[in-house]
Amino acid sequence: MRACETSDEDITETGNDEAFILRKATIDDVPQLIRLHRVAIRELGGSAYTADQIDSFLLHVPTLDDSLIDDRTYFVAEADGVVVGAGGWSYRIPSDMHTIDVDHATAAVEPAAVIRAMYTHPDWARRGIGRAILEAAETEAAAAGYRHIELHALLPGVPLYRACGYTPIGRCQAQLSDGVMLPIVHMHKRVDTRPVGVRGRPASGMGWGRAA
């Protein structure tokens, strides 16, 4: 699959003879993003987590950080006017850090961009949406000067990230606000920087000691 462009123009991708548009998320997408988040976690997360873990995750971890939309670093995949996938990247420390705690060392020895809030509707799983969003996010992060990208993967997403070149740093137990433990995998990848005019800057001194 080709790498996604970093302009704000819509990008059409196809999967199983069905097309979706990849575009930047707007505040108007939030209601659909909340519904997508819940159905993706409940249906796809059930392969790796218990009902109690899923309930706790949905209760204590916000759907997304508003700064992702404000910074225009968050993408949605849209098919026939419906949001069927979402994800993005950030150079900011997540605003919801208080909701989840992971005790591990960061792998980065330089500023790192972080992949954030990746979700695909179960009806559109394994049709290239996650890969397309990941490529778009990586392209923008690289253009902003980041050579190192990290993420904290929910277990069902690990095969996709491995296929896209991410390697595990370690398996972590994320403690949610109510004490429920959620196993996740801390992963990273190095990318080539490509100056294509995307705004953003490496944040000096940024440490990602907790899950995004």
N, C-alpha and C positions, 0 to 999 in steps of 0.2 A: 504494500500500500504506500502511496506517495506521502511525503511529509506534508502536513497542512500548512497553509500560508498563515502569516501573522497579521494580515490586514483585517479590517472590520468587515470586509465583504463576505457574503455567505459562501460557504463551500459545500458542494453537493458530493456526498459519498453514497455508494450503493452497497447493499448486502442482501443476498438472496432475492435479487430482482426488486428490492424495495429501497427507495432512496430516502436519505435523511439530510437535513441541512445542519451544518455546524456553524454556529454564530456566537457572539458574545452575549452573556446573560444580562438582563435588565431587571430592574426592581419589579416590573410587571410579571416576571416569571416566578416570583417567590411562592405564590400558592401552589403552582404546579410542582415546584422543586420540593416543597414539603411533602406533597403526596408521593412523588417519586422516591424520595428518601425512605419513607415508611414502607412502601411496597417492596422496594429493593432489599432493605434490611430484613424484612420479615420473610420474604420468599427465598432470596438467595442466601441470606445469612443462616437460614435454618439447616443448611448442610454442615455447618461447623460449630454453631452455638446453640445453647439451650434456650428454651422460651424465656427463662428468667434473665439470661444475659441479654437477649434481644430487647426485652421490655425495659431493662435498665438503660441500655444504650439509647433507645429512642426517647426515654424520659430525661436523661441527663446530658446528652451530647447534642448541641444544636445542629440543625440541618446544614447551615453554612454560616460563615462569618460574612457580615455585610460588607466588610472591606474588600472582599474578593470581587464583588460587583462594582463597588466604587472605583477600585483600581483597574477595572476592565481586564482582569486576569482569569475570569471564570467563563467557561464555555457551556452552551447547551446544544444537544443534538435534538433537532425537531423534525417530526414526520407528520405531515398533514395537520400542522398547527398544534401538535401535541408534543410536549417535552418528553423524550424517551431516554435521555442520558444527560449527564452533567459531570463536570470536573474542571479543575484548574490548578493554578500554582500561586505561590505568594512568596514575597521576601519579608513579610511581616511576621512577628510573633503572634500566633493565633489568639484572638480575644477570649476563646473558651478554654484556655489552658487550665483554669481552676476546676473544670468538670472532669478531668481525666489526668491521672498521674502515672508516669512510667519511670522506674528507677533503672537507668542505664546511661552509659556514656555516649555522647554524640560521636559519629565517625568523622565528621568534617574537621579538617585542619585549615579550612578556608570558608568564607561565607557560602552558605548553601541555600538554594531555593528549595521549596517544599511543595510536593504535589498534594493537593487538598480536595477533600469532599468528592470523591469519584463514585458515581452511582449510575447504573444502567437498569432500565425497566426489565423485569424478567422475560417479557415477551420479545425483547430485542437483544437478549444476551447472545454472545458469540456471533454477532453480525458485524463486528469491526468498529462499533461505537467507542468502546473503551480505548482501543488502540488509537483511533483517530484523535480523540480528545487528548490522550497522553502525548502524542506526537506534536499537537498544536501547542500544548503547554510547555513541552521541552524546547520547542523552537523559540518561543517567546523568552523563556528563561535564559537560554543561551544567548539570544540577541541582546538581552539586558546585561550580559557580562558574567553570568554564572556558569562555572564549569562543573559544579557539583550539585546534584539533585538528590534529595532524600524524601522518603515517605514512610508512613506507618500503615502497613497493609492489614486490613481485615483478612482473615484466613481465606475466604472464597476468592479474593482478588490476587492472591500470591501467584498462581499460574500465569495470569496475564502479565504481571510485572516481570516475572522471570523471562517470559517470552520476549519482552521488550528490552531486555538487557540489564535489569536491576538484579543486584546480588544481595543476599541477606547479610545483615550485620549481626543480627541476633534475634531470638524470639523473646518477647517481653510479655509480662503480665500487667496490663493496664488496670489500675484500680479506679472504678467509677465513683461518683460522689456518695453512693449508698453502700460502698464497700464491695460491690460485685466485681469479680476479677474477669477480665476479658483478654484472652491471648491474642496478640497481634505480632506482626513481624516487621522489624525495622530494616529497611532496605535502602540501597543507594546506587547511584550511577554517575559516571562522568560523561560529559557531553562536550562537543566542540562549540566554541562561541562563534556566532554568525551575526555580524553587524548589519541588521536589516531595519534599523530605525525604530525599534521598540523602546518605549520609555521604561525606566526602572534602573535600579542600581544595587550592587551588592551591599548589604548592610554589614558594616564592620562590627566584629565582636558578637555576631549572632550565634547563639548556641541553641541547639534543638535537643534539649535533654528530656522533653516530654512529647507525647504523641500530638500530632496535629489534628 
